[in-house]
Amino acid sequence: MPDDASAVPLRSDALRTPEARFASVPDFPWVPQYTAVDGYRVAHVDAGPPDQPPVLCLHGEPTWGFLYRKVITALTAAGRRAVAPDLIGFGRSDKPVARSTYSYAGHVAWLRAWIEARDLRDITLVCQDWGSLLGLRVAMELPERFRAIVLSNGGLPTGEGAVPKAFRAWAAFARWSPIFPIGRIVASGTRHGLSDAARAAYDAPFPDDRYKAGTRAFPALVPVERDQPGAADNRAAWEQLRCWNKPFLTAYTTGDPITRGAHRRFQAEVPGARGRDHVTIRGAGHFVQEDAGDALARAVLSLGV
């Protein structure tokens, strides 16, 4: 379980962002640790008391662990431990250059392998966007390692039901746009905007377009059709969710055109969600961690686990 960056050699099919690109990232003082997964270097930060159960903060598309800086600060101030990995293809983690390397099943397997390699247990999962598509799957595959789930602005699609127009437009943009400005994209998913320094932090992992294969690939991997890869596995995961009696809390915003209303199904079908004081976060967009990171942290702490 190497923590030294030099201990994980770079695979020939991947790129690794130079560390100098992260030198000016604001409000993210935590030193990254590294783990080899399938030969790729996976980065994460681990903040707060190391003897406490981890709050696992999973980012989505096209962000990285920097997205959770406000949440991490609030959680650690309350004496909690926060762990935030960068998915393969994002942040400080290695970035395979071929879009064909990225698959839904492959990312689930990578995340599961990373959790097992770090031997994380008694996990409170906090997930949003693709963090939920991956985190919920892994939590249902490794339920003995998870103690609670907090879901914000995400879901577990099965290829059934209507697809929001906003998502179809986003997927088309990711596939066809000649430019893919990560910082501007993240800013567009907020209500309060981003500082120039924060935009630069989201751009930092991607020195040029060769590094963006994962960010381009992810929207097309969402199973919006019933026979699309991942849809059947997600339906199986929903069967497990219908048996989940541990704490399950939704903390959705009112300003997300893609996932608005998705919380209702979880509240109705997940036993652990029933009777809870679910959170509605007003005045925030898709990236709740940017617009209302403190509110999301308070939702986590409200579980008392």
Order of alpha helices (4+ residues) and beta strands (2+ residues): beta-beta-beta-beta-alpha-beta-beta-alpha-beta-alpha-beta-alpha-alpha-alpha-alpha-alpha-beta-alpha-beta-alpha
